[in-house]
């Protein structure tokens, strides 16, 4: 008799996913090979997901929903997969993403790294896999982070895209991530972004010194109804703020930051100089 691994549905999200997959499969009297055939996977693959040895993918979750007739219901495997994927993200960030995708205007200030909305895949991979090396996330979670960045960037290509205002601390373009080749392509991506009709790109140079009104990364969203919200992160969690009493002073500080930052023409010139190695 085969010894089945005991799964705890109340445990980690991957075990909950696997336990539910096994439970629904057994209710139908299917073997792992039977479910695999229905989904287009091997029985071994199904077994690995059920026991938590392999993380499910979005494709796997959607195939499971089709196999079990869950498409269009409130409790799909795809929904569970998205919750599982978001488990490696800071608390508060998944909620912010829902608003970011619908925002009419996006304003952001970043320190140290290029923000996700503007990252090339290679730059994003270099950052994500550095977190893997530190043991903070798994390789699978790193891949999901990179995929999530690609999803977020689709907002720039949608019909009626948002106005996007970006101010980068100079350190974002001076700090090499992934090697010179990756960094050169990333700087080229910034120059492409600056040419979009719905974008404004500015650098906050080191020379601003104490005139820089913001010292931490900040995101400000203006929704279609003109309501405002801000998002900021600590090392442990993200916080989405909708109360105008708190958001409006941040918007004022952002405008002050823009006033002292380089113009877009000056920003493009400096990035071009760095690419040529003349700055």
Phi, psi and omega in degrees: 000136181283132177274117180273139176291131177288130180248146180249103181299338180268000182277220183292157183304324181292323177290324178296319178298311182295320180295320179292320178300314180296317183298314180292325178296314183291326177301325180273358180073023181269144168277168178299325178294324180294314179294320178302319179296318180296326186263347183086026178235166175281159175298327178297320179295315178301316179301318182295323178288319180299323183267002177081008179283340178227132178286136176291151175258171177298320179298317180299315181299318181292322177295323178295320178298321178293315183298322183262005178068037183258357182300130179088356178270174183277344187236064183274162173292330177297317177299317180295323178296319180294323175294321178296315179299318183288353179296338179268002180261158178297144174304134180098334184290316178303322178296317178301319182301323180299322178282322181304320182292345181246000186293147175275328178221138178236126174240132180217149174231130183232147180237128171091320181226155174293134181293154184305323181300338185244005184283141168284159178302323182291320178296315180298319179295319180299317179293314184296318183282344171290329177289326175298316181299330178279354177081013183278330179220168178271168177299322179296319179293325176298317179297322179293323178298318180295319178295323179296321179298318178297321177297316181298322184292343179296340179297332181286344184250000183289166172295136186054064182293159180287158167284131184237116177253123183235126171241123180249133169298145183304331179300335180297324182265346179271333183280120181279127178236124175079007180098170186296322181295315178297319183291322178297317179294325179292319177295324176297323178296323177296320179294324176295318179299319182297339181273350181293145181290344182250024185231152170225123181241126179224151175252138171264100187290156177306327184296346177297330178053231184287352179285350179287115185282343180240138179243349180238154178303147182210141174238133176235130182243136170248120183273173183300330179273009179073009173289152184244150171208155179236155177223130178217157184236146164256188179288346186244335183202163174254155181227123177260122183245128180248348183287119185300332179302326180266328186282320184300318176299328178291323177295320177299315179298324179295317178297322177296322177299314179298323183295327182266345181286167175296150173294169178296321178298317178295324178295313179299319180296318181292318178298319179296321178296319180295320178298325180275354180075025182254010180221000000 
